[in-house]
Amino acid sequence: MITKELIDEINALARKQRSAGLTDEEKIRQNQLRKIYLAGFRENMKNILDRVEIVDELPKNKPS
């Protein structure tokens, strides 16, 4: 699940990476957090798409 805390930690590591660099442990943690974020994003997107319903289909043969 994507939480504000998860995003805050990802952003903090990204800022540190740009400014001072990350330790090996921080790089591992950053990778773990990214995987968690992507899994949550994919799950949310799948749930959204599962609820999509086509209401009005286009006609198959348009008159000329």
C-alpha positions as CSV (number, residue, x, y, z in Angstrom):
1,M,0.0,0.0,0.0
2,I,1.2,3.4,-0.9
3,T,1.3,5.7,2.2
4,K,2.5,9.2,2.8
5,E,5.3,7.8,5.0
6,L,6.5,5.5,2.1
7,I,6.6,8.4,-0.3
8,D,8.3,10.6,2.2
9,E,11.0,8.0,2.8
10,I,11.5,7.5,-1.0
11,N,11.8,11.2,-1.5
12,A,14.3,11.6,1.4
13,L,16.5,8.9,0.0
14,A,16.3,10.5,-3.5
15,R,17.3,13.9,-2.1
16,K,20.2,12.3,-0.2
17,Q,21.3,10.4,-3.3
18,R,21.5,13.7,-5.3
19,S,23.3,15.6,-2.6
20,A,25.7,13.3,-0.7
21,G,25.2,9.8,-2.1
22,L,23.8,6.7,-0.5
23,T,25.4,4.0,1.5
24,D,25.0,0.4,0.4
25,E,22.3,-0.2,3.0
26,E,20.4,2.9,1.9
27,K,20.6,1.8,-1.8
28,I,19.1,-1.5,-0.8
29,R,16.4,0.2,1.2
30,Q,15.7,2.6,-1.7
31,N,15.3,-0.4,-4.1
32,Q,12.9,-2.1,-1.6
33,L,10.8,1.0,-1.3
34,R,10.6,1.4,-5.0
35,K,9.4,-2.2,-5.4
36,I,6.8,-1.7,-2.7
37,Y,5.7,1.6,-4.4
38,L,5.5,0.0,-7.9
39,A,3.5,-3.0,-6.6
40,G,1.0,-0.7,-4.9
41,F,0.7,1.5,-8.0
42,R,0.1,-1.6,-10.2
43,E,-2.5,-2.9,-7.7
44,N,-4.3,0.4,-7.7
45,M,-4.2,0.7,-11.5
46,K,-5.6,-2.9,-11.8
47,N,-8.4,-2.1,-9.4
48,I,-9.3,1.0,-11.4
49,L,-9.2,-0.8,-14.7
50,D,-11.3,-3.7,-13.3
51,R,-14.1,-1.2,-12.5
52,V,-14.1,0.4,-16.0
53,E,-17.2,-0.4,-17.9
54,I,-17.8,0.4,-21.5
55,V,-21.2,2.1,-21.7
56,D,-21.6,3.0,-25.4
57,E,-19.7,1.1,-28.0
58,L,-19.0,2.7,-31.4
59,P,-20.9,1.2,-34.3
60,K,-18.9,-1.4,-36.3
61,N,-19.8,-0.1,-39.7
62,K,-20.1,3.6,-40.2
63,P,-22.2,4.8,-43.1
64,S,-20.2,6.5,-45.9
